[in-house]
Amino acid sequence: PLPVNEDEDGAGGPSDGVQHTSRLASPPPDPPRRRGPRMRRGPLAVVVAVLLVLGLGTGIWYINSGQFTKVPALLSKTEAQARDRLDEAGLDVGKVSHAHSDTVDRGQIISTEPGVGDRIRKNDSVSFTVSDGPDRVKLPDLEGYRLDRARTLLKDEGLEPGMVTKAFSEEVPTGFVVSTKPAAGTTVRGGSAVALVVSKGRPVDVPDVTGDDLDEARTELSEAGLKVKVAEKRVNSEHDSGQVARQTPEPGSEAAEGDTVTLTVSKGPEMVEVPDVVGDSVDDAKQKLEDAGFGVKEDRGLLGLFGDTVKEQSVEGGDTAPKGSSIKITIR
């Protein structure tokens, strides 16, 4: 028989003094759990996966494309039409500026920023420029203004100073504007070049001072309203030394009041040896003298009407005479 397992408090009866072997009893096993019905995970997992994919795709689409649009076609539209198109595209109107245009009618759109067709975030703004039509300027009256001042006034009006020509004027002083081309009051396109006609003073007939002494020539030209410049180099001429040999402008030409006349002073005629032509025929004599730089005068008298031989010459052969002077030959 198995020994009896007694409790420590003696519940199993009085000790009989005999040593007994004690064994602990194993706890009773848990009662078996009742299993409920197992959930079927297949369809739910598919639905969740599809929703995740759709959400992820929508997010990617929104990041890449959904939050963007394109600037609609606004060029050549009126401002009101442009505003309507931007509103329909979900865009705001940015800065509206104006500019002149020779090709876009007044009130229509010239350009946009960003440009038409450019990608832009929704609710962003688009700025545009409206045409004020061609730039037209009324040409001011510049007569009587100094040239530099006239140029400044043209630029202030949005015009460009063009070619400058000079003309005589009895009324307008030298250096001041006489007229413009086009004429004052003409309506021209902004930025156009305007030609300016500037006075070179009243016209003056240049007096002939060749052959005059230099001091006399200075006085005469000054009284005519002209300035005088003397050339450094003197030249030989038919005029005596110290007289005016030539002048520029030439005598009788027209100059402007205040213009300068250049005078070249003579250092006297060039002396040339006269060839001996006595005894030569008239034709040969004339040829020799002219080749030497002289003029020729003939003296035939009654006795030389039918003669052909030189009997005398006014300057003997071998002597010198001013180049360009005339030598008289007597024919018998």
VMD Tcl script that draws the C-alpha trace (Angstrom):
set ca {
  {0.00 0.00 0.00}
  {1.26 3.63 -0.84}
  {2.16 5.86 2.13}
  {-0.36 8.45 3.07}
  {0.60 12.07 2.37}
  {-0.15 14.05 5.49}
  {-0.61 17.82 5.75}
  {1.87 19.69 7.95}
  {-0.91 20.77 10.32}
  {-1.63 17.11 11.16}
  {-4.82 16.89 9.24}
  {-3.89 13.37 8.30}
  {-3.89 12.09 11.92}
  {-1.36 11.71 14.73}
  {2.18 10.85 13.91}
  {3.02 7.31 14.60}
  {6.72 8.06 14.76}
  {7.39 6.31 11.57}
  {9.19 8.36 8.77}
  {7.05 8.58 5.70}
  {8.08 9.68 2.19}
  {6.10 12.78 0.98}
  {5.32 13.50 -2.75}
  {3.82 16.70 -4.13}
  {0.77 16.19 -6.22}
  {0.80 17.66 -9.87}
  {-1.73 20.46 -10.50}
  {-4.67 19.42 -12.57}
  {-4.40 20.35 -16.28}
  {-6.29 23.40 -17.69}
  {-9.52 22.58 -19.21}
  {-9.34 22.57 -23.01}
  {-10.28 25.90 -24.72}
  {-13.10 25.95 -27.09}
  {-11.99 27.25 -30.49}
  {-14.23 29.84 -32.18}
  {-14.74 30.01 -35.92}
  {-11.43 30.98 -37.84}
  {-11.66 34.31 -39.80}
  {-10.95 34.05 -43.50}
  {-8.19 36.65 -44.26}
  {-7.90 36.38 -48.06}
  {-10.50 38.94 -49.41}
  {-9.84 41.54 -46.69}
  {-6.11 41.52 -47.31}
  {-6.72 42.08 -51.02}
  {-9.01 45.04 -50.33}
  {-6.52 46.62 -47.99}
  {-3.69 46.14 -50.49}
  {-5.73 47.68 -53.29}
  {-6.59 50.68 -51.14}
  {-2.95 51.16 -50.21}
  {-1.89 50.99 -53.86}
  {-4.59 53.45 -54.90}
  {-3.67 55.86 -52.15}
  {0.00 55.65 -52.96}
  {-0.67 56.14 -56.68}
  {-2.92 59.12 -56.00}
  {-0.22 60.69 -53.85}
  {2.44 60.18 -56.48}
  {0.13 61.56 -59.19}
  {-0.64 64.59 -57.07}
  {3.01 65.25 -56.36}
  {4.04 64.84 -59.99}
  {1.05 66.15 -61.90}
  {-2.06 66.79 -59.92}
  {-0.88 70.04 -58.31}
  {0.32 71.50 -61.65}
  {-1.39 72.99 -64.65}
  {-0.31 74.93 -67.75}
  {-0.57 78.64 -68.51}
  {-3.48 78.97 -70.95}
  {-3.25 80.73 -74.30}
  {-3.60 84.43 -73.52}
  {-1.71 86.17 -76.32}
  {-3.79 88.63 -78.37}
  {-6.69 88.23 -75.90}
  {-8.21 91.19 -74.15}
  {-7.44 91.74 -70.50}
  {-10.94 90.62 -69.51}
  {-10.62 87.43 -71.55}
  {-7.23 86.74 -70.01}
  {-8.62 87.10 -66.50}
  {-11.47 84.70 -67.30}
  {-9.12 82.08 -68.73}
  {-6.82 82.26 -65.75}
  {-9.78 81.87 -63.40}
  {-10.99 78.81 -65.32}
  {-7.49 77.31 -65.06}
  {-7.42 77.87 -61.30}
  {-4.75 80.53 -61.53}
  {-4.54 84.01 -60.07}
  {-3.76 87.26 -61.87}
  {-0.33 88.63 -61.03}
  {1.21 91.92 -62.06}
  {-0.46 93.68 -65.00}
  {1.85 96.00 -66.94}
  {1.48 98.04 -70.13}
  {3.78 98.59 -73.11}
  {3.58 100.04 -76.60}
  {3.46 97.66 -79.55}
  {3.43 98.15 -83.31}
  {2.05 94.65 -83.92}
  {-0.47 93.97 -81.11}
  {-3.68 96.01 -80.97}
  {-4.33 98.26 -78.03}
  {-5.83 96.39 -75.04}
  {-4.61 92.94 -76.08}
  {-2.04 90.75 -74.32}
  {1.55 91.05 -75.61}
  {3.27 88.54 -73.32}
  {2.88 86.52 -70.10}
  {5.14 85.45 -67.25}
  {5.40 82.43 -67.04}
  {5.01 81.96 -70.78}
  {1.99 80.41 -72.44}
  {2.09 76.61 -72.09}
  {4.59 76.67 -69.23}
  {3.96 74.36 -66.27}
  {2.75 76.12 -63.13}
  {1.32 75.17 -59.74}
  {-2.41 75.58 -59.34}
  {-3.44 78.75 -57.54}
  {-0.15 80.43 -58.54}
  {-0.33 83.78 -60.33}
  {0.39 84.71 -63.95}
  {1.54 88.22 -64.85}
  {0.90 89.70 -68.27}
  {1.62 92.79 -70.37}
  {-1.17 94.68 -72.14}
  {-0.56 96.58 -75.38}
  {-1.06 100.34 -75.44}
  {-0.85 100.28 -79.23}
  {1.86 101.99 -81.31}
  {3.94 104.63 -79.60}
  {3.24 107.97 -81.32}
  {4.99 111.23 -80.54}
  {4.25 114.75 -81.75}
  {7.49 116.27 -82.94}
  {8.30 119.43 -80.94}
  {9.27 122.74 -82.53}
  {13.04 122.99 -82.10}
  {13.73 126.08 -84.22}
  {16.03 128.49 -82.40}
  {17.42 125.91 -79.96}
  {21.14 125.20 -79.77}
  {22.03 121.86 -81.31}
  {22.94 120.17 -78.01}
  {19.72 121.36 -76.36}
  {17.62 120.22 -79.34}
  {19.12 116.75 -79.09}
  {18.25 116.56 -75.38}
  {14.64 117.59 -76.04}
  {14.27 114.89 -78.70}
  {15.49 112.21 -76.33}
  {13.11 113.47 -73.63}
  {10.26 112.87 -76.09}
  {11.42 109.33 -76.84}
  {12.95 110.24 -80.20}
  {16.47 109.92 -81.58}
  {18.57 112.81 -82.97}
  {19.39 111.99 -86.58}
  {21.68 113.37 -89.26}
  {22.76 117.01 -88.94}
  {23.09 119.22 -92.01}
  {23.95 122.91 -92.21}
  {22.26 125.68 -94.13}
  {22.50 129.46 -94.45}
  {20.02 131.51 -92.46}
  {19.47 135.24 -92.28}
  {17.54 134.96 -89.00}
  {18.92 132.00 -87.04}
  {22.42 132.38 -85.52}
  {25.19 129.94 -86.27}
  {24.88 126.65 -84.39}
  {21.14 126.91 -83.74}
  {18.41 124.74 -85.26}
  {16.70 126.09 -88.36}
  {14.27 123.20 -88.93}
  {13.70 119.47 -88.55}
  {12.84 116.66 -90.93}
  {9.98 115.70 -90.44}
  {8.67 119.15 -89.68}
  {7.60 120.32 -86.22}
  {4.11 119.12 -85.25}
  {4.30 115.92 -87.26}
  {3.23 112.77 -85.42}
  {5.93 110.13 -85.65}
  {6.59 106.71 -84.17}
  {8.43 106.65 -80.86}
  {12.13 105.99 -81.25}
  {12.21 107.50 -84.75}
  {15.29 109.45 -85.84}
  {14.76 113.15 -86.54}
  {17.12 114.98 -88.91}
  {18.23 118.44 -87.80}
  {19.06 121.41 -90.02}
  {21.45 123.77 -88.23}
  {22.26 127.35 -89.19}
  {25.73 128.20 -90.44}
  {24.90 131.90 -90.32}
  {23.91 134.40 -92.93}
  {25.51 133.98 -96.36}
  {28.48 136.21 -97.25}
  {30.00 136.81 -100.68}
  {33.73 136.27 -100.31}
  {35.56 139.39 -101.56}
  {38.57 139.12 -103.87}
  {41.71 140.08 -101.95}
  {44.33 138.50 -104.22}
  {47.01 141.02 -105.04}
  {46.23 143.05 -101.90}
  {48.77 143.59 -99.19}
  {48.18 141.18 -96.32}
  {47.01 143.85 -93.87}
  {44.56 145.31 -96.37}
  {43.18 141.82 -97.09}
  {42.67 141.15 -93.38}
  {40.67 144.34 -92.94}
  {38.44 143.75 -95.95}
  {37.60 140.18 -94.95}
  {36.93 141.13 -91.33}
  {34.52 143.86 -92.42}
  {32.66 141.23 -94.46}
  {32.13 139.14 -91.31}
  {34.81 136.59 -92.09}
  {37.82 135.35 -90.18}
  {41.33 135.17 -91.61}
  {43.97 132.48 -91.47}
  {47.38 132.89 -93.11}
  {49.01 129.79 -94.58}
  {52.47 129.07 -93.22}
  {54.06 128.42 -96.59}
  {54.54 131.23 -99.10}
  {54.52 130.63 -102.84}
  {55.89 132.22 -105.96}
  {53.26 134.08 -107.94}
  {52.80 136.96 -110.32}
  {52.09 139.16 -107.31}
  {54.78 141.02 -105.45}
  {56.27 139.64 -102.28}
  {53.96 140.24 -99.29}
  {50.80 140.39 -101.37}
  {48.05 137.76 -101.33}
  {48.85 135.13 -103.95}
  {45.64 133.08 -103.52}
  {42.73 132.57 -101.14}
  {40.38 129.78 -100.05}
  {37.37 129.93 -100.50}
  {37.83 131.49 -103.91}
  {36.70 135.06 -104.63}
  {32.98 135.39 -105.39}
  {32.02 132.15 -103.63}
  {29.47 132.09 -100.81}
  {30.53 131.50 -97.21}
  {28.76 131.72 -93.89}
  {29.25 134.65 -91.59}
  {32.09 133.76 -89.27}
  {33.69 131.30 -91.69}
  {37.45 131.39 -92.15}
  {39.25 132.45 -95.32}
  {42.77 131.11 -95.71}
  {45.26 133.46 -97.41}
  {48.50 132.36 -99.06}
  {51.10 135.13 -99.30}
  {53.32 135.62 -102.32}
  {57.08 135.56 -102.10}
  {57.24 137.22 -105.49}
  {57.29 135.83 -109.01}
  {59.58 133.02 -110.01}
  {62.30 134.39 -112.24}
  {62.93 132.38 -115.41}
  {65.57 132.78 -118.10}
  {64.10 134.09 -121.34}
  {65.02 132.10 -124.44}
  {66.55 133.99 -127.43}
  {64.06 133.85 -130.30}
  {65.37 136.65 -132.56}
  {65.62 135.33 -136.11}
  {63.21 132.47 -135.44}
  {59.97 132.06 -137.27}
  {56.92 133.31 -135.42}
  {55.66 129.80 -134.71}
  {59.00 128.57 -133.39}
  {59.45 131.68 -131.25}
  {56.05 131.35 -129.67}
  {56.63 127.69 -128.94}
  {59.95 128.34 -127.17}
  {58.59 131.18 -125.06}
  {55.46 129.33 -124.02}
  {57.44 126.23 -123.10}
  {59.54 128.43 -120.80}
  {56.42 129.62 -119.04}
  {55.84 132.98 -120.72}
  {52.97 134.50 -122.53}
  {53.57 135.94 -126.00}
  {52.47 139.22 -127.56}
  {53.00 139.95 -131.28}
  {53.96 143.37 -132.73}
  {53.75 143.29 -136.52}
  {53.14 146.92 -137.40}
  {52.65 147.82 -141.05}
  {55.93 146.31 -142.08}
  {55.26 142.99 -140.41}
  {51.83 142.26 -141.79}
  {53.23 139.74 -144.18}
  {56.46 138.90 -142.35}
  {57.26 135.69 -140.49}
  {60.57 136.40 -138.76}
  {61.21 137.74 -135.23}
  {63.36 140.88 -135.42}
  {63.22 141.89 -131.71}
  {61.95 140.68 -128.28}
  {61.00 142.81 -125.27}
  {63.34 140.94 -122.93}
  {66.62 139.92 -124.42}
  {67.50 136.26 -124.54}
  {69.50 135.18 -121.53}
  {67.91 137.72 -119.18}
  {65.35 136.65 -116.53}
  {61.72 137.63 -116.28}
  {58.86 136.66 -113.96}
  {57.41 133.30 -114.91}
  {54.00 133.83 -116.39}
  {54.73 137.33 -117.62}
  {54.38 138.19 -121.31}
  {57.24 138.65 -123.77}
  {56.57 140.89 -126.80}
  {58.10 139.88 -130.12}
  {58.45 142.25 -133.09}
  {57.83 140.62 -136.46}
  {59.14 141.91 -139.79}
}
mol new
graphics top color blue
foreach p $ca { graphics top sphere $p radius 0.5 }
foreach p [lrange $ca 0 end-1] q [lrange $ca 1 end] { graphics top cylinder $p $q radius 0.2 }
display resetview
